[in-house]
Each structure stands twice: as structure tokens, then as C-alpha cells.
């Protein structure tokens, strides 16, 4: 699995609503995405 994070070239500020000190593993990422999808659909 390959994940890339990108920002626009001239982006001088980064805003985040959540901070993590590590990247989630594949299982955690899938669970998080499913949780968000359910929230959006309801």
C-alpha cells in the first residue's frame, strides 16, 4: 500500500483538525475511513 500526502506548491500554512504522531496501519486506516463514511451517509 502506498500513501502520499501532498500540499500545494505555494502553501505557507498548514491547518489540521487532528494531529497524530504516527501514521495508522492499514487496518486502522480502513476502520477510520468506514467510520467517516457512515457519519457522512447518516
Sine and cosine of phi, psi and omega as CSV:
sin_phi,cos_phi,sin_psi,cos_psi,sin_omega,cos_omega
0.00,0.00,0.73,-0.68,0.00,-1.00
-0.86,-0.51,0.80,-0.60,0.02,-1.00
-0.83,-0.56,0.75,-0.66,0.04,-1.00
-0.86,-0.50,0.67,-0.74,0.10,-1.00
-0.93,-0.36,0.79,-0.61,-0.01,-1.00
-0.75,-0.67,0.41,-0.91,0.08,-1.00
-0.76,-0.65,0.44,-0.90,0.08,-1.00
-0.86,0.51,0.46,-0.89,-0.05,-1.00
-0.80,0.61,-0.76,0.65,-0.11,-0.99
-0.99,-0.11,0.40,0.91,-0.02,-1.00
-0.98,0.18,0.94,-0.35,-0.01,-1.00
-0.99,-0.11,-0.18,0.98,-0.01,-1.00
-0.78,-0.62,0.63,-0.78,0.04,-1.00
-0.85,-0.53,0.78,-0.62,0.02,-1.00
-0.89,-0.46,0.68,-0.73,0.02,-1.00
-0.63,-0.77,0.64,-0.77,0.04,-1.00
-1.00,0.03,-0.34,0.94,0.03,-1.00
-0.66,-0.75,0.61,-0.79,0.04,-1.00
-0.87,-0.49,0.66,-0.75,0.10,-0.99
-0.77,-0.64,0.57,-0.82,0.00,-1.00
-1.00,0.04,-0.08,1.00,0.01,-1.00
-0.55,-0.84,0.35,-0.94,0.08,-1.00
-0.99,0.12,0.64,-0.77,0.02,-1.00
-0.94,0.34,0.43,-0.90,0.09,-1.00
-0.98,0.21,0.07,-1.00,-0.11,-0.99
-0.86,0.50,-0.68,0.73,-0.01,-1.00
-0.89,0.45,-0.73,0.68,0.00,-1.00
-0.88,0.48,-0.66,0.75,-0.01,-1.00
-0.90,0.43,-0.69,0.72,0.03,-1.00
-0.88,0.47,-0.68,0.73,0.02,-1.00
-0.89,0.46,-0.67,0.74,0.01,-1.00
-0.90,0.44,-0.71,0.71,0.00,-1.00
-0.89,0.46,-0.68,0.73,0.02,-1.00
-0.89,0.45,-0.64,0.77,0.03,-1.00
-0.88,0.47,-0.72,0.69,0.01,-1.00
-0.90,0.43,-0.67,0.74,0.02,-1.00
-0.86,0.51,-0.69,0.73,0.01,-1.00
-0.89,0.45,-0.66,0.75,0.03,-1.00
-0.89,0.46,-0.67,0.74,-0.01,-1.00
-0.92,0.39,-0.65,0.76,-0.06,-1.00
-0.96,0.28,-0.36,0.93,-0.04,-1.00
-1.00,-0.04,0.00,0.00,0.00,0.00
